[in-house]
Amino acid sequence: MSLDVTKEEKNALTPDSGFNLCGIDYFEPLGRRLYLIERYERYQDALKAKQERENPNEYLILYKGAP
């Protein structure tokens, strides 16, 4: 697990199914850094959305739900 986000944040934004595209805001305090951008059913859609984000300085993570 990364030291940039807490286990609780990660668990809260891990979906039951599908994929959550999340960002990290390093200006927020630890425990409030992750934020949900959008949820997708298919990995291909989530990956495409991640690649199409316009801000090159934005740090993005995909969290996968249970199969």
N, CA, C and O atoms as a Tinker XYZ file with bonds, in Angstrom:
   268  protein
     1  N      0.841000   -1.189000    0.000000    73     2
     2  CA     0.000000    0.000000    0.000000    64     1     3
     3  C      0.879000    1.242000    0.000000    63     2     4     5
     4  O      1.923000    1.282000    0.650000    81     3
     5  N      0.451000    2.225000   -0.719000    73     3     6
     6  CA     1.194000    3.468000   -0.822000    64     5     7
     7  C      1.040000    4.286000    0.453000    63     6     8     9
     8  O      0.001000    4.240000    1.111000    81     7
     9  N      2.079000    5.032000    0.793000    73     7    10
    10  CA     2.008000    5.914000    1.956000    64     9    11
    11  C      1.274000    7.208000    1.620000    63    10    12    13
    12  O      1.066000    8.044000    2.499000    81    11
    13  N      0.876000    7.386000    0.351000    73    11    14
    14  CA     0.186000    8.594000   -0.073000    64    13    15
    15  C     -1.282000    8.602000    0.311000    63    14    16    17
    16  O     -1.879000    9.669000    0.446000    81    15
    17  N     -1.874000    7.425000    0.489000    73    15    18
    18  CA    -3.283000    7.307000    0.865000    64    17    19
    19  C     -3.413000    6.276000    1.980000    63    18    20    21
    20  O     -2.565000    5.396000    2.126000    81    19
    21  N     -4.467000    6.392000    2.753000    73    19    22
    22  CA    -4.680000    5.443000    3.848000    64    21    23
    23  C     -5.448000    4.222000    3.361000    63    22    24    25
    24  O     -6.099000    4.261000    2.317000    81    23
    25  N     -5.366000    3.163000    4.110000    73    23    26
    26  CA    -6.090000    1.939000    3.795000    64    25    27
    27  C     -7.598000    2.205000    3.792000    63    26    28    29
    28  O     -8.328000    1.648000    2.972000    81    27
    29  N     -8.052000    3.043000    4.697000    73    27    30
    30  CA    -9.477000    3.369000    4.778000    64    29    31
    31  C     -9.960000    4.094000    3.516000    63    30    32    33
    32  O    -11.049000    3.818000    3.014000    81    31
    33  N     -9.137000    5.025000    3.009000    73    31    34
    34  CA    -9.492000    5.723000    1.771000    64    33    35
    35  C     -9.601000    4.733000    0.616000    63    34    36    37
    36  O    -10.564000    4.748000   -0.151000    81    35
    37  N     -8.604000    3.886000    0.513000    73    35    38
    38  CA    -8.576000    2.905000   -0.566000    64    37    39
    39  C     -9.790000    1.985000   -0.485000    63    38    40    41
    40  O    -10.434000    1.730000   -1.503000    81    39
    41  N    -10.110000    1.490000    0.691000    73    39    42
    42  CA   -11.259000    0.607000    0.862000    64    41    43
    43  C    -12.570000    1.312000    0.528000    63    42    44    45
    44  O    -13.466000    0.709000   -0.062000    81    43
    45  N    -12.686000    2.572000    0.899000    73    43    46
    46  CA   -13.912000    3.322000    0.645000    64    45    47
    47  C    -14.150000    3.555000   -0.843000    63    46    48    49
    48  O    -15.296000    3.676000   -1.276000    81    47
    49  N    -13.088000    3.618000   -1.619000    73    47    50
    50  CA   -13.219000    3.898000   -3.050000    64    49    51
    51  C    -12.995000    2.675000   -3.937000    63    50    52    53
    52  O    -12.917000    2.807000   -5.158000    81    51
    53  N    -12.891000    1.501000   -3.346000    73    51    54
    54  CA   -12.816000    0.270000   -4.116000    64    53    55
    55  C    -14.241000   -0.225000   -4.318000    63    54    56    57
    56  O    -14.936000   -0.524000   -3.348000    81    55
    57  N    -14.685000   -0.315000   -5.581000    73    55    58
    58  CA   -16.078000   -0.689000   -5.835000    64    57    59
    59  C    -16.332000   -2.172000   -5.624000    63    58    60    61
    60  O    -15.397000   -2.972000   -5.593000    81    59
    61  N    -17.613000   -2.537000   -5.477000    73    59    62
    62  CA   -17.988000   -3.946000   -5.379000    64    61    63
    63  C    -17.783000   -4.640000   -6.725000    63    62    64    65
    64  O    -17.445000   -5.823000   -6.779000    81    63
    65  N    -17.988000   -3.899000   -7.801000    73    63    66
    66  CA   -17.755000   -4.423000   -9.149000    64    65    67
    67  C    -17.363000   -3.255000  -10.042000    63    66    68    69
    68  O    -17.564000   -2.095000   -9.684000    81    67
    69  N    -16.811000   -3.563000  -11.193000    73    67    70
    70  CA   -16.398000   -2.502000  -12.103000    64    69    71
    71  C    -15.103000   -1.854000  -11.655000    63    70    72    73
    72  O    -14.299000   -2.459000  -10.947000    81    71
    73  N    -14.915000   -0.611000  -12.079000    73    71    74
    74  CA   -13.668000    0.113000  -11.825000    64    73    75
    75  C    -13.972000    1.559000  -11.439000    63    74    76    77
    76  O    -14.820000    2.205000  -12.054000    81    75
    77  N    -13.288000    2.053000  -10.436000    73    75    78
    78  CA   -13.381000    3.454000  -10.057000    64    77    79
    79  C    -12.112000    4.178000  -10.494000    63    78    80    81
    80  O    -10.998000    3.764000  -10.173000    81    79
    81  N    -12.305000    5.262000  -11.231000    73    79    82
    82  CA   -11.192000    6.131000  -11.586000    64    81    83
    83  C    -11.112000    7.184000  -10.488000    63    82    84    85
    84  O    -12.048000    7.958000  -10.286000    81    83
    85  N     -9.991000    7.205000   -9.784000    73    83    86
    86  CA    -9.812000    8.102000   -8.644000    64    85    87
    87  C     -8.588000    8.978000   -8.848000    63    86    88    89
    88  O     -7.660000    8.611000   -9.568000    81    87
    89  N     -8.596000   10.119000   -8.218000    73    87    90
    90  CA    -7.455000   11.006000   -8.232000    64    89    91
    91  C     -6.923000   11.188000   -6.826000    63    90    92    93
    92  O     -7.606000   10.895000   -5.844000    81    91
    93  N     -5.707000   11.671000   -6.743000    73    91    94
    94  CA    -5.095000   11.984000   -5.450000    64    93    95
    95  C     -4.791000   13.470000   -5.415000    63    94    96    97
    96  O     -4.139000   14.008000   -6.310000    81    95
    97  N     -5.272000   14.125000   -4.369000    73    95    98
    98  CA    -4.992000   15.544000   -4.152000    64    97    99
    99  C     -3.980000   15.645000   -3.016000    63    98   100   101
   100  O     -4.335000   15.489000   -1.847000    81    99
   101  N     -2.726000   15.904000   -3.358000    73    99   102
   102  CA    -1.662000   15.930000   -2.358000    64   101   103
   103  C     -1.724000   17.144000   -1.443000    63   102   104   105
   104  O     -0.982000   17.216000   -0.463000    81   103
   105  N     -2.593000   18.094000   -1.747000    73   103   106
   106  CA    -2.739000   19.261000   -0.881000    64   105   107
   107  C     -3.704000   19.002000    0.270000    63   106   108   109
   108  O     -3.772000   19.792000    1.211000    81   107
   109  N     -4.444000   17.913000    0.204000    73   107   110
   110  CA    -5.343000   17.523000    1.285000    64   109   111
   111  C     -4.552000   16.746000    2.338000    63   110   112   113
   112  O     -3.519000   16.156000    2.023000    81   111
   113  N     -5.026000   16.742000    3.573000    73   111   114
   114  CA    -4.331000   15.974000    4.613000    64   113   115
   115  C     -4.482000   14.469000    4.375000    63   114   116   117
   116  O     -5.436000   14.023000    3.738000    81   115
   117  N     -3.544000   13.710000    4.888000    73   115   118
   118  CA    -3.588000   12.259000    4.793000    64   117   119
   119  C     -4.925000   11.775000    5.355000    63   118   120   121
   120  O     -5.336000   12.180000    6.442000    81   119
   121  N     -5.586000   10.916000    4.612000    73   119   122
   122  CA    -6.899000   10.426000    5.012000    64   121   123
   123  C     -8.019000   11.072000    4.224000    63   122   124   125
   124  O     -9.161000   10.616000    4.276000    81   123
   125  N     -7.699000   12.142000    3.486000    73   123   126
   126  CA    -8.710000   12.840000    2.678000    64   125   127
   127  C     -8.181000   13.155000    1.276000    63   126   128   129
   128  O     -8.684000   14.059000    0.608000    81   127
   129  N     -7.191000   12.426000    0.844000    73   127   130
   130  CA    -6.539000   12.734000   -0.431000    64   129   131
   131  C     -7.227000   12.126000   -1.648000    63   130   132   133
   132  O     -7.224000   12.734000   -2.718000    81   131
   133  N     -7.812000   10.948000   -1.511000    73   131   134
   134  CA    -8.449000   10.295000   -2.653000    64   133   135
   135  C     -9.805000   10.903000   -2.948000    63   134   136   137
   136  O    -10.551000   11.251000   -2.033000    81   135
   137  N    -10.122000   11.031000   -4.227000    73   135   138
   138  CA   -11.460000   11.479000   -4.622000    64   137   139
   139  C    -11.891000   10.697000   -5.858000    63   138   140   141
   140  O    -11.073000   10.355000   -6.713000    81   139
   141  N    -13.190000   10.423000   -5.934000    73   139   142
   142  CA   -13.752000    9.679000   -7.044000    64   141   143
   143  C    -13.963000   10.605000   -8.233000    63   142   144   145
   144  O    -14.529000   11.690000   -8.094000    81   143
   145  N    -13.508000   10.172000   -9.397000    73   143   146
   146  CA   -13.747000   10.913000  -10.631000    64   145   147
   147  C    -14.958000   10.318000  -11.332000    63   146   148   149
   148  O    -15.904000   11.032000  -11.663000    81   147
   149  N    -14.925000    9.002000  -11.559000    73   147   150
   150  CA   -16.059000    8.336000  -12.206000    64   149   151
   151  C    -15.923000    6.831000  -12.066000    63   150   152   153
   152  O    -14.826000    6.300000  -11.887000    81   151
   153  N    -17.079000    6.145000  -12.153000    73   151   154
   154  CA   -17.116000    4.692000  -12.061000    64   153   155
   155  C    -17.415000    4.116000  -13.444000    63   154   156   157
   156  O    -18.211000    4.670000  -14.202000    81   155
   157  N    -16.763000    2.994000  -13.760000    73   155   158
   158  CA   -16.937000    2.344000  -15.059000    64   157   159
   159  C    -17.165000    0.855000  -14.856000    63   158   160   161
   160  O    -16.640000    0.259000  -13.916000    81   159
   161  N    -17.950000    0.263000  -15.741000    73   159   162
   162  CA   -18.185000   -1.179000  -15.697000    64   161   163
   163  C    -17.025000   -1.939000  -16.337000    63   162   164   165
   164  O    -16.654000   -3.017000  -15.872000    81   163
   165  N    -16.457000   -1.383000  -17.397000    73   163   166
   166  CA   -15.420000   -2.092000  -18.149000    64   165   167
   167  C    -14.058000   -1.428000  -17.969000    63   166   168   169
   168  O    -13.944000   -0.204000  -17.897000    81   167
   169  N    -13.032000   -2.269000  -17.898000    73   167   170
   170  CA   -11.671000   -1.783000  -17.734000    64   169   171
   171  C    -11.255000   -0.896000  -18.903000    63   170   172   173
   172  O    -10.604000    0.130000  -18.708000    81   171
   173  N    -11.632000   -1.292000  -20.115000    73   171   174
   174  CA   -11.249000   -0.534000  -21.297000    64   173   175
   175  C    -11.776000    0.902000  -21.228000    63   174   176   177
   176  O    -11.075000    1.841000  -21.605000    81   175
   177  N    -13.008000    1.071000  -20.746000    73   175   178
   178  CA   -13.595000    2.410000  -20.626000    64   177   179
   179  C    -12.877000    3.231000  -19.562000    63   178   180   181
   180  O    -12.625000    4.421000  -19.752000    81   179
   181  N    -12.551000    2.595000  -18.450000    73   179   182
   182  CA   -11.841000    3.295000  -17.373000    64   181   183
   183  C    -10.446000    3.708000  -17.817000    63   182   184   185
   184  O    -10.008000    4.823000  -17.536000    81   183
   185  N     -9.750000    2.820000  -18.504000    73   183   186
   186  CA    -8.403000    3.120000  -18.978000    64   185   187
   187  C     -8.425000    4.241000  -20.018000    63   186   188   189
   188  O     -7.566000    5.123000  -19.998000    81   187
   189  N     -9.390000    4.208000  -20.915000    73   187   190
   190  CA    -9.518000    5.261000  -21.920000    64   189   191
   191  C     -9.775000    6.612000  -21.255000    63   190   192   193
   192  O     -9.172000    7.618000  -21.626000    81   191
   193  N    -10.673000    6.630000  -20.271000    73   191   194
   194  CA   -10.971000    7.877000  -19.554000    64   193   195
   195  C     -9.727000    8.390000  -18.828000    63   194   196   197
   196  O     -9.473000    9.594000  -18.800000    81   195
   197  N     -8.965000    7.489000  -18.253000    73   195   198
   198  CA    -7.727000    7.877000  -17.560000    64   197   199
   199  C     -6.745000    8.518000  -18.536000    63   198   200   201
   200  O     -6.122000    9.531000  -18.220000    81   199
   201  N     -6.611000    7.931000  -19.712000    73   199   202
   202  CA    -5.677000    8.439000  -20.709000    64   201   203
   203  C     -6.133000    9.761000  -21.324000    63   202   204   205
   204  O     -5.309000   10.535000  -21.812000    81   203
   205  N     -7.432000   10.023000  -21.302000    73   203   206
   206  CA    -7.967000   11.238000  -21.911000    64   205   207
   207  C     -8.016000   12.431000  -20.956000    63   206   208   209
   208  O     -8.378000   13.536000  -21.361000    81   207
   209  N     -7.662000   12.218000  -19.715000    73   207   210
   210  CA    -7.653000   13.344000  -18.769000    64   209   211
   211  C     -6.665000   14.384000  -19.259000    63   210   212   213
   212  O     -5.566000   14.044000  -19.696000    81   211
   213  N     -7.052000   15.653000  -19.188000    73   211   214
   214  CA    -6.266000   16.722000  -19.787000    64   213   215
   215  C     -5.122000   17.241000  -18.926000    63   214   216   217
   216  O     -4.156000   17.786000  -19.461000    81   215
   217  N     -5.202000   17.088000  -17.635000    73   215   218
   218  CA    -4.180000   17.628000  -16.746000    64   217   219
   219  C     -3.046000   16.610000  -16.588000    63   218   220   221
   220  O     -3.229000   15.594000  -15.917000    81   219
   221  N     -1.886000   16.860000  -17.187000    73   219   222
   222  CA    -0.787000   15.892000  -17.096000    64   221   223
   223  C     -0.204000   15.783000  -15.687000    63   222   224   225
   224  O      0.507000   14.821000  -15.395000    81   223
   225  N     -0.488000   16.740000  -14.813000    73   223   226
   226  CA     0.032000   16.704000  -13.446000    64   225   227
   227  C     -0.912000   15.996000  -12.485000    63   226   228   229
   228  O     -0.587000   15.836000  -11.309000    81   227
   229  N     -2.067000   15.572000  -12.965000    73   227   230
   230  CA    -3.045000   14.886000  -12.122000    64   229   231
   231  C     -2.599000   13.440000  -11.918000    63   230   232   233
   232  O     -2.259000   12.747000  -12.876000    81   231
   233  N     -2.603000   12.999000  -10.682000    73   231   234
   234  CA    -2.208000   11.627000  -10.371000    64   233   235
   235  C     -3.474000   10.781000  -10.265000    63   234   236   237
   236  O     -4.328000   11.054000   -9.422000    81   235
   237  N     -3.606000    9.764000  -11.103000    73   235   238
   238  CA    -4.812000    8.963000  -11.194000    64   237   239
   239  C     -4.550000    7.499000  -10.850000    63   238   240   241
   240  O     -3.464000    6.968000  -11.083000    81   239
   241  N     -5.580000    6.864000  -10.290000    73   239   242
   242  CA    -5.507000    5.459000   -9.899000    64   241   243
   243  C     -6.801000    4.790000  -10.337000    63   242   244   245
   244  O     -7.872000    5.392000  -10.254000    81   243
   245  N     -6.708000    3.550000  -10.800000    73   243   246
   246  CA    -7.900000    2.734000  -11.066000    64   245   247
   247  C     -8.015000    1.685000   -9.973000    63   246   248   249
   248  O     -7.068000    0.940000   -9.719000    81   247
   249  N     -9.179000    1.626000   -9.323000    73   247   250
   250  CA    -9.423000    0.599000   -8.322000    64   249   251
   251  C    -10.419000   -0.387000   -8.904000    63   250   252   253
   252  O    -11.485000   -0.002000   -9.385000    81   251
   253  N    -10.061000   -1.670000   -8.855000    73   251   254
   254  CA   -10.883000   -2.741000   -9.416000    64   253   255
   255  C    -11.743000   -3.359000   -8.324000    63   254   256   257
   256  O    -11.281000   -3.612000   -7.211000    81   255
   257  N    -13.012000   -3.598000   -8.670000    73   255   258
   258  CA   -13.911000   -4.266000   -7.751000    64   257   259
   259  C    -13.748000   -5.771000   -7.808000    63   258   260   261
   260  O    -12.931000   -6.290000   -8.568000    81   259
   261  N    -14.528000   -6.466000   -7.002000    73   259   262
   262  CA   -14.485000   -7.920000   -6.978000    64   261   263
   263  C    -15.025000   -8.475000   -8.286000    63   262   264   265
   264  O    -15.913000   -7.868000   -8.885000    81   263
   265  N    -14.515000   -9.610000   -8.747000    73   263   266
   266  CA   -14.983000  -10.196000  -10.020000    64   265   267
   267  C    -16.408000  -10.696000   -9.936000    63   266   268
   268  O    -16.940000  -11.212000  -10.919000    81   267
